[in-house]
Amino acid sequence: MLALPQIQKEINRRRTFAIISHPDAGKTTLTEKLLYHGGVIHETGEVKGKSGSKAVTSDWMELERQKGISITSSVMTFDFDGLRVNLLDTPGHKDFSEDTYRVLMAVDSAAMLIDVAKGVEERTKKLYEVCRLRKIPIFTFVNKLDREGKDPLTLIDEIEKTLNMQCYPVTWPLGIGQRFRGIYNRLTKELWIYDQRREEVEDYQIIPFIKGKDDQILYNYLDKESADQVLEELDLIESALPPFDVDEFLSGQISPVTFGSAKQNFGVDTFLKFFTKYAPGPQPRRTKDEKIEGKEIDPLDAQFTGFVFKIQANMDKRHRDRIAFIRICSGKFERGMKVQHSRLARELRLSYSSQFIAADKETIDEAYAGDIVGVGDTGNFAIGDCVSSNGRVQFEDIPKFAPELFGRLSVRDALKRQKMQEALKHLSEEGAIQLFVDPLVGLQDPIIGAVGELQFEVLLHRLQDEYNLEVKLNRLPYTVARWPRTQDGKPVTELKGGANIYRDLIDNPVVLVNQEWDLNWLKRENTEVEFHTSISRAR
């Protein structure tokens, strides 16, 4: 049954997307400028290093402010052109790829940010592959046009060849670096001219421009060499490209490209206007229930459904809070409503609910499909859990991936050992680390798994900052973790060859070995076993 017309109207005006990029492409700066144009902040805080000044709105963790990078994903909500936009800022650093992957499970589109000087970088490729796997429509924003970089035709060609994706330039830069004077909007047939000498652009000239008729106008604002190059480039793309096809974009076949400088706040509003015009609203979500027609739930369905894609502990250290972030998939959410928790098979009341601008949260009474809601959690939720207002719903699983670094922690004050164990459990439940335990010992002395070095650094910082625990990390020789399963998917608890089998926190057997050679030997000894690099978080 479909929701009431007023609820459908609210759902249809939701837009939920994530920004993906390689580190240092300017993602957090772009996020800030989008919030600025959305009217939720009135002064942007430029990203700084350790000696930086202003704090970045989307970075709430102290270590993020010290390093000038995003370590954990942030959820921000604002209104623009009559739409409610849910923006998810994700970590760019590869050590936090699992957090980014979970975010991409919760969005309907993505904005790919590319540095004009560096082009398509390794991290961008991997994130793009995740988007393509989920068939998420992708916008592309080429950033840092106020700096020297690759010419736009070379960059477009690189994007298309590297990512095997066709690009459609919506805007075109008028010069690059010191000669950058604005953009040409191909859809509106307008030149947008600005003064680069200003630190941030507040206004600019908009001049009607038709190629072949108004060419002379360019020479009034650009030097002859730059104007000649822009006209030549426009000749090439105008003759080669058909009109923008919305269906091809929504199916992931083409990516619309806009150019600008997030730091100077130029081209960001152009991107935002284009985004709100063409970005898809909430999409149907696949379930594992054979009884549901098409195995999909329509976002306009009257039934409330959602899934937990992120858990964050200690956003407010004073109150030891724990927030479960729920992507609403269908229907309407109301504060205090009772829902069915699919994994626990019991009813819960969602009494405390918030929406966020980074760490600043405000209580909300209602939300709709497409929205992200943070609900207070006392330990009932895990990543991948599904909730519904009526009956059991199980959406597709969110996988967790194999770590590559391992260690154990020791605490100087033996009386704080139990506190450390509780802290590790909290941090593992939010996905910051993975814990593996010896079945005979349990959580008393767990092995910690991390994807990269920075993940360990964050762990030690958070234990000190949030739990007042001084700990020492003792490295272990393991480099490979795999989940052994039979060919029909059942857990394997014994292996030939005397492998070290531990358990993860949801009691799945995990084998830890020192190197790939050891894993290959185990495979030869256990030909009937499959060794999985990832496993579902569903329990």
C-alpha positions as a Python dict, from the first residue, in 0.01 Angstrom:
ca = {
    (1, 'M'): (0, 0, 0),
    (2, 'L'): (130, 343, -94),
    (3, 'A'): (181, 621, 158),
    (4, 'L'): (-54, 917, 183),
    (5, 'P'): (-10, 1189, -85),
    (6, 'Q'): (153, 1439, 156),
    (7, 'I'): (404, 1175, 263),
    (8, 'Q'): (479, 1087, -101),
    (9, 'K'): (541, 1456, -169),
    (10, 'E'): (798, 1472, 111),
    (11, 'I'): (969, 1154, -9),
    (12, 'N'): (989, 1280, -367),
    (13, 'R'): (1180, 1592, -261),
    (14, 'R'): (1461, 1396, -89),
    (15, 'R'): (1805, 1375, -247),
    (16, 'T'): (2075, 1168, -76),
    (17, 'F'): (2432, 1158, -207),
    (18, 'A'): (2794, 1111, -105),
    (19, 'I'): (3112, 1287, -214),
    (20, 'I'): (3395, 1053, -313),
    (21, 'S'): (3753, 1138, -396),
    (22, 'H'): (4120, 1071, -341),
    (23, 'P'): (4266, 1242, -30),
    (24, 'D'): (4350, 1612, -72),
    (25, 'A'): (4123, 1663, -373),
    (26, 'G'): (3928, 1921, -171),
    (27, 'K'): (3632, 1708, -64),
    (28, 'T'): (3579, 1857, 281),
    (29, 'T'): (3617, 2209, 140),
    (30, 'L'): (3354, 2134, -124),
    (31, 'T'): (3126, 1996, 148),
    (32, 'E'): (3159, 2319, 345),
    (33, 'K'): (3076, 2531, 41),
    (34, 'L'): (2768, 2320, -34),
    (35, 'L'): (2650, 2374, 324),
    (36, 'Y'): (2720, 2743, 281),
    (37, 'H'): (2502, 2760, -32),
    (38, 'G'): (2240, 2554, 150),
    (39, 'G'): (2222, 2826, 415),
    (40, 'V'): (2314, 2610, 713),
    (41, 'I'): (2645, 2783, 781),
    (42, 'H'): (2731, 3150, 726),
    (43, 'E'): (3109, 3126, 741),
    (44, 'T'): (3317, 2848, 592),
    (45, 'G'): (3615, 2702, 780),
    (46, 'E'): (3898, 2631, 544),
    (47, 'V'): (4077, 2299, 595),
    (48, 'K'): (4408, 2348, 775),
    (49, 'G'): (4689, 2126, 894),
    (50, 'K'): (4806, 2078, 1251),
    (51, 'S'): (4855, 2450, 1303),
    (52, 'G'): (4521, 2535, 1143),
    (53, 'S'): (4274, 2791, 1263),
    (54, 'K'): (3905, 2728, 1203),
    (55, 'A'): (3750, 2387, 1260),
    (56, 'V'): (3589, 2223, 959),
    (57, 'T'): (3216, 2178, 994),
    (58, 'S'): (3208, 1821, 868),
    (59, 'D'): (3504, 1707, 1083),
    (60, 'W'): (3389, 1659, 1443),
    (61, 'M'): (3666, 1432, 1574),
    (62, 'E'): (3962, 1609, 1740),
    (63, 'L'): (4218, 1406, 1542),
    (64, 'E'): (4049, 1513, 1217),
    (65, 'R'): (4102, 1876, 1310),
    (66, 'Q'): (4466, 1813, 1399),
    (67, 'K'): (4547, 1634, 1073),
    (68, 'G'): (4319, 1832, 841),
    (69, 'I'): (4162, 1513, 699),
    (70, 'S'): (3831, 1334, 731),
    (71, 'I'): (3860, 1011, 930),
    (72, 'T'): (3496, 920, 976),
    (73, 'S'): (3193, 982, 759),
    (74, 'S'): (2968, 1276, 846),
    (75, 'V'): (2599, 1323, 776),
    (76, 'M'): (2464, 1668, 691),
    (77, 'T'): (2118, 1789, 592),
    (78, 'F'): (2014, 2112, 422),
    (79, 'D'): (1744, 2253, 193),
    (80, 'F'): (1804, 2390, -156),
    (81, 'D'): (1562, 2482, -436),
    (82, 'G'): (1272, 2318, -255),
    (83, 'L'): (1458, 1989, -200),
    (84, 'R'): (1583, 1829, 121),
    (85, 'V'): (1943, 1728, 54),
    (86, 'N'): (2121, 1467, 267),
    (87, 'L'): (2495, 1494, 210),
    (88, 'L'): (2735, 1227, 335),
    (89, 'D'): (3099, 1334, 356),
    (90, 'T'): (3323, 1028, 350),
    (91, 'P'): (3685, 960, 450),
    (92, 'G'): (3917, 989, 153),
    (93, 'H'): (4204, 797, 313),
    (94, 'K'): (4230, 433, 201),
    (95, 'D'): (4262, 312, 562),
    (96, 'F'): (3895, 397, 612),
    (97, 'S'): (3761, 244, 292),
    (98, 'E'): (3514, 22, 476),
    (99, 'D'): (3341, 325, 630),
    (100, 'T'): (3315, 479, 282),
    (101, 'Y'): (3175, 155, 138),
    (102, 'R'): (2902, 148, 403),
    (103, 'V'): (2810, 507, 318),
    (104, 'L'): (2779, 421, -51),
    (105, 'M'): (2524, 157, 46),
    (106, 'A'): (2305, 436, 187),
    (107, 'V'): (2301, 689, -100),
    (108, 'D'): (2116, 724, -430),
    (109, 'S'): (2390, 912, -618),
    (110, 'A'): (2749, 1026, -577),
    (111, 'A'): (2966, 1326, -664),
    (112, 'M'): (3316, 1232, -778),
    (113, 'L'): (3570, 1505, -702),
    (114, 'I'): (3883, 1525, -918),
    (115, 'D'): (4190, 1745, -875),
    (116, 'V'): (4258, 1920, -1209),
    (117, 'A'): (4635, 1874, -1166),
    (118, 'K'): (4636, 1510, -1053),
    (119, 'G'): (4349, 1367, -1256),
    (120, 'V'): (4205, 1025, -1173),
    (121, 'E'): (4394, 886, -872),
    (122, 'E'): (4401, 534, -728),
    (123, 'R'): (4149, 590, -450),
    (124, 'T'): (3905, 751, -695),
    (125, 'K'): (3922, 442, -917),
    (126, 'K'): (3831, 206, -633),
    (127, 'L'): (3541, 421, -511),
    (128, 'Y'): (3413, 454, -866),
    (129, 'E'): (3411, 74, -901),
    (130, 'V'): (3191, 49, -589),
    (131, 'C'): (2951, 304, -736),
    (132, 'R'): (2940, 119, -1067),
    (133, 'L'): (2878, -209, -886),
    (134, 'R'): (2572, -52, -719),
    (135, 'K'): (2480, 134, -1044),
    (136, 'I'): (2484, 468, -863),
    (137, 'P'): (2460, 774, -1094),
    (138, 'I'): (2778, 982, -1066),
    (139, 'F'): (2829, 1357, -1100),
    (140, 'T'): (3188, 1474, -1158),
    (141, 'F'): (3329, 1800, -1020),
    (142, 'V'): (3676, 1900, -1142),
    (143, 'N'): (3827, 2107, -863),
    (144, 'K'): (4113, 2355, -810),
    (145, 'L'): (4080, 2533, -1147),
    (146, 'D'): (4250, 2834, -983),
    (147, 'R'): (4572, 2625, -983),
    (148, 'E'): (4777, 2502, -1276),
    (149, 'G'): (4670, 2164, -1407),
    (150, 'K'): (4585, 1946, -1705),
    (151, 'D'): (4397, 2101, -1994),
    (152, 'P'): (4027, 2003, -1985),
    (153, 'L'): (4027, 1790, -2302),
    (154, 'T'): (4320, 1582, -2174),
    (155, 'L'): (4149, 1544, -1836),
    (156, 'I'): (3816, 1438, -1986),
    (157, 'D'): (3995, 1183, -2204),
    (158, 'E'): (4182, 1048, -1898),
    (159, 'I'): (3859, 1010, -1699),
    (160, 'E'): (3685, 828, -1983),
    (161, 'K'): (3973, 587, -2052),
    (162, 'T'): (4068, 520, -1689),
    (163, 'L'): (3715, 467, -1559),
    (164, 'N'): (3560, 339, -1882),
    (165, 'M'): (3285, 597, -1846),
    (166, 'Q'): (3161, 861, -2089),
    (167, 'C'): (3173, 1221, -1966),
    (168, 'Y'): (2936, 1502, -2054),
    (169, 'P'): (3080, 1851, -1985),
    (170, 'V'): (2801, 2068, -1846),
    (171, 'T'): (3038, 2362, -1795),
    (172, 'W'): (3373, 2443, -1955),
    (173, 'P'): (3661, 2634, -1791),
    (174, 'L'): (3775, 2968, -1929),
    (175, 'G'): (4146, 2922, -1873),
    (176, 'I'): (4328, 2737, -1593),
    (177, 'G'): (4547, 2852, -1304),
    (178, 'Q'): (4637, 3219, -1305),
    (179, 'R'): (4446, 3261, -1632),
    (180, 'F'): (4124, 3107, -1497),
    (181, 'R'): (3850, 3366, -1541),
    (182, 'G'): (3529, 3165, -1513),
    (183, 'I'): (3321, 2897, -1683),
    (184, 'Y'): (3091, 2858, -1981),
    (185, 'N'): (2759, 2690, -1898),
    (186, 'R'): (2678, 2481, -2205),
    (187, 'L'): (2317, 2417, -2101),
    (188, 'T'): (2219, 2778, -2033),
    (189, 'K'): (2454, 2926, -2301),
    (190, 'E'): (2610, 3171, -2056),
    (191, 'L'): (2958, 3288, -1960),
    (192, 'W'): (3012, 3321, -1586),
    (193, 'I'): (3298, 3564, -1531),
    (194, 'Y'): (3451, 3636, -1189),
    (195, 'D'): (3746, 3816, -1031),
    (196, 'Q'): (4005, 3559, -922),
    (197, 'R'): (4187, 3815, -707),
    (198, 'R'): (3922, 3771, -437),
    (199, 'E'): (3977, 3497, -178),
    (200, 'E'): (3615, 3380, -212),
    (201, 'V'): (3370, 3466, -489),
    (202, 'E'): (3044, 3624, -379),
    (203, 'D'): (2920, 3747, -719),
    (204, 'Y'): (3011, 3722, -1087),
    (205, 'Q'): (2899, 3848, -1427),
    (206, 'I'): (2659, 3634, -1629),
    (207, 'I'): (2684, 3706, -2002),
    (208, 'P'): (2474, 3536, -2276),
    (209, 'F'): (2707, 3357, -2518),
    (210, 'I'): (2637, 3163, -2836),
    (211, 'K'): (2937, 2992, -2995),
    (212, 'G'): (3005, 3128, -3343),
    (213, 'K'): (2803, 3443, -3282),
    (214, 'D'): (2947, 3597, -2965),
    (215, 'D'): (3307, 3469, -2988),
    (216, 'Q'): (3453, 3819, -2958),
    (217, 'I'): (3320, 3848, -2601),
    (218, 'L'): (3577, 3596, -2483),
    (219, 'Y'): (3864, 3820, -2592),
    (220, 'N'): (3731, 4094, -2363),
    (221, 'Y'): (3805, 3876, -2059),
    (222, 'L'): (4076, 3631, -2167),
    (223, 'D'): (4415, 3680, -2331),
    (224, 'K'): (4425, 3585, -2698),
    (225, 'E'): (4596, 3249, -2643),
    (226, 'S'): (4343, 3140, -2379),
    (227, 'A'): (4043, 3262, -2579),
    (228, 'D'): (4168, 3084, -2894),
    (229, 'Q'): (4211, 2761, -2696),
    (230, 'V'): (3864, 2779, -2535),
    (231, 'L'): (3697, 2840, -2875),
    (232, 'E'): (3888, 2548, -3029),
    (233, 'E'): (3792, 2319, -2740),
    (234, 'L'): (3426, 2421, -2759),
    (235, 'D'): (3428, 2349, -3135),
    (236, 'L'): (3546, 1995, -3064),
    (237, 'I'): (3301, 1908, -2785),
    (238, 'E'): (2999, 2079, -2942),
    (239, 'S'): (3048, 1887, -3266),
    (240, 'A'): (3119, 1554, -3096),
    (241, 'L'): (2856, 1538, -2821),
    (242, 'P'): (2479, 1490, -2850),
    (243, 'P'): (2237, 1667, -2610),
    (244, 'F'): (2248, 1562, -2244),
    (245, 'D'): (2052, 1237, -2195),
    (246, 'V'): (1903, 1211, -1845),
    (247, 'D'): (1822, 840, -1879),
    (248, 'E'): (2182, 756, -1971),
    (249, 'F'): (2298, 949, -1665),
    (250, 'L'): (2054, 775, -1429),
    (251, 'S'): (2161, 436, -1565),
    (252, 'G'): (2526, 518, -1499),
    (253, 'Q'): (2634, 534, -1863),
    (254, 'I'): (2747, 897, -1859),
    (255, 'S'): (2869, 1136, -1592),
    (256, 'P'): (2793, 1510, -1616),
    (257, 'V'): (3110, 1715, -1550),
    (258, 'T'): (3129, 2063, -1398),
    (259, 'F'): (3440, 2269, -1330),
    (260, 'G'): (3527, 2511, -1052),
    (261, 'S'): (3725, 2598, -742),
    (262, 'A'): (3576, 2491, -408),
    (263, 'K'): (3833, 2699, -220),
    (264, 'Q'): (3731, 3015, -404),
    (265, 'N'): (3363, 2917, -394),
    (266, 'F'): (3332, 2937, -773),
    (267, 'G'): (3133, 2683, -973),
    (268, 'V'): (2995, 2521, -658),
    (269, 'D'): (2652, 2681, -693),
    (270, 'T'): (2645, 2573, -1059),
    (271, 'F'): (2710, 2215, -956),
    (272, 'L'): (2447, 2232, -680),
    (273, 'K'): (2179, 2369, -913),
    (274, 'F'): (2255, 2100, -1171),
    (275, 'F'): (2256, 1834, -900),
    (276, 'T'): (1916, 1932, -759),
    (277, 'K'): (1769, 1933, -1110),
    (278, 'Y'): (1890, 1590, -1219),
    (279, 'A'): (1981, 1385, -907),
    (280, 'P'): (1753, 1085, -848),
    (281, 'G'): (1522, 1071, -547),
    (282, 'P'): (1498, 769, -314),
    (283, 'Q'): (1526, 445, -509),
    (284, 'P'): (1368, 101, -445),
    (285, 'R'): (1576, -121, -217),
    (286, 'R'): (1643, -487, -273),
    (287, 'T'): (1556, -731, 4),
    (288, 'K'): (1634, -1097, 69),
    (289, 'D'): (1264, -1179, 115),
    (290, 'E'): (1126, -1404, -160),
    (291, 'K'): (770, -1314, -54),
    (292, 'I'): (811, -946, -149),
    (293, 'E'): (712, -881, -509),
    (294, 'G'): (1023, -817, -716),
    (295, 'K'): (1225, -848, -393),
    (296, 'E'): (1222, -467, -374),
    (297, 'I'): (1060, -218, -138),
    (298, 'D'): (919, 96, -298),
    (299, 'P'): (1024, 417, -115),
    (300, 'L'): (664, 541, -149),
    (301, 'D'): (534, 239, 42),
    (302, 'A'): (333, 328, 353),
    (303, 'Q'): (539, 88, 565),
    (304, 'F'): (840, 241, 740),
    (305, 'T'): (1163, 48, 673),
    (306, 'G'): (1531, 127, 714),
    (307, 'F'): (1875, -17, 782),
    (308, 'V'): (2171, 80, 1001),
    (309, 'F'): (2479, 167, 793),
    (310, 'K'): (2687, 345, 1056),
    (311, 'I'): (2730, 349, 1433),
    (312, 'Q'): (2922, 625, 1608),
    (313, 'A'): (3019, 622, 1973),
    (314, 'N'): (3122, 921, 2183),
    (315, 'M'): (3030, 1209, 1953),
    (316, 'D'): (2952, 1369, 2290),
    (317, 'K'): (3223, 1236, 2525),
    (318, 'R'): (3055, 1385, 2830),
    (319, 'H'): (2750, 1163, 2791),
    (320, 'R'): (2908, 850, 2638),
    (321, 'D'): (2646, 863, 2363),
    (322, 'R'): (2610, 603, 2092),
    (323, 'I'): (2424, 687, 1772),
    (324, 'A'): (2296, 440, 1513),
    (325, 'F'): (2254, 604, 1172),
    (326, 'I'): (1954, 466, 984),
    (327, 'R'): (1890, 516, 614),
    (328, 'I'): (1511, 530, 576),
    (329, 'C'): (1413, 319, 276),
    (330, 'S'): (1036, 364, 270),
    (331, 'G'): (751, 540, 443),
    (332, 'K'): (761, 789, 729),
    (333, 'F'): (961, 788, 1051),
    (334, 'E'): (809, 933, 1368),
    (335, 'R'): (996, 990, 1692),
    (336, 'G'): (888, 741, 1956),
    (337, 'M'): (751, 493, 1704),
    (338, 'K'): (772, 120, 1768),
    (339, 'V'): (960, -90, 1512),
    (340, 'Q'): (1044, -454, 1455),
    (341, 'H'): (1416, -526, 1486),
    (342, 'S'): (1480, -804, 1232),
    (343, 'R'): (1796, -956, 1380),
    (344, 'L'): (1679, -949, 1742),
    (345, 'A'): (1325, -1049, 1639),
    (346, 'R'): (1174, -810, 1890),
    (347, 'E'): (1007, -472, 1914),
    (348, 'L'): (1197, -153, 1997),
    (349, 'R'): (1087, 206, 2050),
    (350, 'L'): (1291, 473, 1869),
    (351, 'S'): (1261, 741, 2134),
    (352, 'Y'): (1565, 960, 2069),
    (353, 'S'): (1615, 1074, 1711),
    (354, 'S'): (1832, 1344, 1554),
    (355, 'Q'): (1955, 1483, 1227),
    (356, 'F'): (2301, 1628, 1190),
    (357, 'I'): (2523, 1900, 1059),
    (358, 'A'): (2844, 1717, 1145),
    (359, 'A'): (2855, 1695, 1528),
    (360, 'D'): (2574, 1947, 1578),
    (361, 'K'): (2252, 1757, 1614),
    (362, 'E'): (1893, 1858, 1666),
    (363, 'T'): (1598, 1645, 1770),
    (364, 'I'): (1354, 1569, 1490),
    (365, 'D'): (1001, 1440, 1519),
    (366, 'E'): (960, 1300, 1170),
    (367, 'A'): (1161, 1202, 864),
    (368, 'Y'): (1094, 1032, 533),
    (369, 'A'): (1238, 779, 288),
    (370, 'G'): (1575, 907, 170),
    (371, 'D'): (1655, 1076, 501),
    (372, 'I'): (1930, 974, 741),
    (373, 'V'): (1824, 961, 1105),
    (374, 'G'): (2047, 914, 1407),
    (375, 'V'): (1877, 722, 1686),
    (376, 'G'): (2003, 678, 2041),
    (377, 'D'): (2136, 326, 2088),
    (378, 'T'): (2200, 140, 2412),
    (379, 'G'): (2365, -154, 2235),
    (380, 'N'): (2071, -299, 2043),
    (381, 'F'): (2197, -209, 1696),
    (382, 'A'): (2477, -340, 1479),
    (383, 'I'): (2580, -235, 1128),
    (384, 'G'): (2346, -396, 876),
    (385, 'D'): (2049, -428, 1113),
    (386, 'C'): (1708, -366, 956),
    (387, 'V'): (1395, -217, 1111),
    (388, 'S'): (1035, -200, 998),
    (389, 'S'): (701, -72, 1127),
    (390, 'N'): (532, -395, 1025),
    (391, 'G'): (686, -741, 1015),
    (392, 'R'): (1041, -852, 945),
    (393, 'V'): (1241, -692, 663),
    (394, 'Q'): (1596, -788, 567),
    (395, 'F'): (1775, -574, 310),
    (396, 'E'): (2088, -687, 129),
    (397, 'D'): (2382, -741, 363),
    (398, 'I'): (2661, -492, 425),
    (399, 'P'): (2991, -683, 405),
    (400, 'K'): (3296, -633, 624),
    (401, 'F'): (3640, -683, 476),
    (402, 'A'): (3958, -859, 585),
    (403, 'P'): (4211, -645, 778),
    (404, 'E'): (4581, -662, 696),
    (405, 'L'): (4741, -538, 1018),
    (406, 'F'): (4707, -706, 1357),
    (407, 'G'): (4803, -645, 1716),
    (408, 'R'): (4713, -671, 2084),
    (409, 'L'): (4679, -393, 2337),
    (410, 'S'): (4816, -376, 2687),
    (411, 'V'): (4711, -115, 2942),
    (412, 'R'): (4955, 30, 3195),
    (413, 'D'): (4702, 35, 3477),
    (414, 'A'): (4589, -327, 3526),
    (415, 'L'): (4276, -202, 3704),
    (416, 'K'): (4162, -49, 3374),
    (417, 'R'): (4184, -372, 3179),
    (418, 'Q'): (3808, -432, 3188),
    (419, 'K'): (3746, -72, 3082),
    (420, 'M'): (3977, -127, 2783),
    (421, 'Q'): (3789, -443, 2684),
    (422, 'E'): (3458, -254, 2692),
    (423, 'A'): (3605, 33, 2488),
    (424, 'L'): (3737, -206, 2223),
    (425, 'K'): (3397, -371, 2199),
    (426, 'H'): (3231, -31, 2148),
    (427, 'L'): (3477, 74, 1879),
    (428, 'S'): (3454, -258, 1697),
    (429, 'E'): (3075, -240, 1692),
    (430, 'E'): (3094, 92, 1509),
    (431, 'G'): (3335, -59, 1253),
    (432, 'A'): (3644, 140, 1356),
    (433, 'I'): (3840, -184, 1410),
    (434, 'Q'): (3776, -558, 1403),
    (435, 'L'): (3819, -791, 1701),
    (436, 'F'): (3911, -1158, 1686),
    (437, 'V'): (3898, -1373, 1998),
    (438, 'D'): (4028, -1711, 2102),
    (439, 'P'): (3715, -1918, 2185),
    (440, 'L'): (3885, -2043, 2501),
    (441, 'V'): (3979, -1694, 2624),
    (442, 'G'): (3700, -1470, 2492),
    (443, 'L'): (3725, -1089, 2504),
    (444, 'Q'): (3986, -1090, 2780),
    (445, 'D'): (4273, -1071, 2530),
    (446, 'P'): (4138, -1001, 2178),
    (447, 'I'): (4340, -960, 1860),
    (448, 'I'): (4276, -627, 1688),
    (449, 'G'): (4256, -608, 1310),
    (450, 'A'): (4298, -290, 1104),
    (451, 'V'): (4308, -209, 734),
    (452, 'G'): (4593, 42, 762),
    (453, 'E'): (4837, 221, 992),
    (454, 'L'): (4620, 530, 1034),
    (455, 'Q'): (4341, 313, 1170),
    (456, 'F'): (4569, 202, 1454),
    (457, 'E'): (4671, 563, 1516),
    (458, 'V'): (4307, 667, 1542),
    (459, 'L'): (4235, 377, 1777),
    (460, 'L'): (4510, 477, 2020),
    (461, 'H'): (4404, 843, 2005),
    (462, 'R'): (4039, 763, 2074),
    (463, 'L'): (4121, 532, 2364),
    (464, 'Q'): (4319, 815, 2522),
    (465, 'D'): (4085, 1100, 2427),
    (466, 'E'): (3747, 934, 2480),
    (467, 'Y'): (3820, 670, 2746),
    (468, 'N'): (4126, 812, 2925),
    (469, 'L'): (4319, 492, 2860),
    (470, 'E'): (4696, 486, 2806),
    (471, 'V'): (4764, 170, 2611),
    (472, 'K'): (5050, 11, 2422),
    (473, 'L'): (5006, -158, 2086),
    (474, 'N'): (5196, -484, 2041),
    (475, 'R'): (5216, -591, 1678),
    (476, 'L'): (5145, -949, 1570),
    (477, 'P'): (5296, -1122, 1263),
    (478, 'Y'): (4961, -1195, 1097),
    (479, 'T'): (4890, -1022, 764),
    (480, 'V'): (4599, -1228, 631),
    (481, 'A'): (4250, -1294, 770),
    (482, 'R'): (3997, -1518, 597),
    (483, 'W'): (3654, -1655, 684),
    (484, 'P'): (3648, -2031, 604),
    (485, 'R'): (3319, -2161, 465),
    (486, 'T'): (3189, -2471, 295),
    (487, 'Q'): (3074, -2440, -65),
    (488, 'D'): (2714, -2405, 55),
    (489, 'G'): (2813, -2117, 288),
    (490, 'K'): (2833, -2291, 627),
    (491, 'P'): (3108, -2189, 874),
    (492, 'V'): (3412, -2420, 902),
    (493, 'T'): (3547, -2460, 1255),
    (494, 'E'): (3831, -2708, 1190),
    (495, 'L'): (4100, -2707, 923),
    (496, 'K'): (4374, -2950, 825),
    (497, 'G'): (4717, -2808, 887),
    (498, 'G'): (4682, -2666, 1237),
    (499, 'A'): (4573, -2314, 1143),
    (500, 'N'): (4495, -2052, 1408),
    (501, 'I'): (4115, -2026, 1409),
    (502, 'Y'): (3961, -1740, 1603),
    (503, 'R'): (3609, -1597, 1620),
    (504, 'D'): (3488, -1252, 1521),
    (505, 'L'): (3238, -1068, 1737),
    (506, 'I'): (2941, -1231, 1565),
    (507, 'D'): (3093, -1575, 1629),
    (508, 'N'): (3209, -1650, 1275),
    (509, 'P'): (3527, -1861, 1258),
    (510, 'V'): (3824, -1667, 1118),
    (511, 'V'): (4163, -1803, 1022),
    (512, 'L'): (4468, -1578, 1075),
    (513, 'V'): (4798, -1655, 900),
    (514, 'N'): (5131, -1477, 865),
    (515, 'Q'): (5143, -1445, 487),
    (516, 'E'): (4977, -1540, 158),
    (517, 'W'): (5205, -1844, 123),
    (518, 'D'): (5053, -1990, 442),
    (519, 'L'): (4703, -1926, 309),
    (520, 'N'): (4782, -2100, -22),
    (521, 'W'): (4914, -2399, 172),
    (522, 'L'): (4588, -2414, 371),
    (523, 'K'): (4390, -2404, 48),
    (524, 'R'): (4584, -2702, -87),
    (525, 'E'): (4525, -2894, 236),
    (526, 'N'): (4153, -2803, 251),
    (527, 'T'): (4031, -2815, -109),
    (528, 'E'): (3666, -2838, -4),
    (529, 'V'): (3684, -2507, 190),
    (530, 'E'): (3637, -2156, 53),
    (531, 'F'): (3836, -1877, 223),
    (532, 'H'): (3635, -1554, 203),
    (533, 'T'): (3792, -1206, 206),
    (534, 'S'): (3466, -1048, 326),
    (535, 'I'): (3161, -1161, 515),
    (536, 'S'): (2811, -1032, 580),
    (537, 'R'): (2748, -825, 891),
    (538, 'A'): (2401, -978, 922),
    (539, 'R'): (2363, -1222, 1208),
}
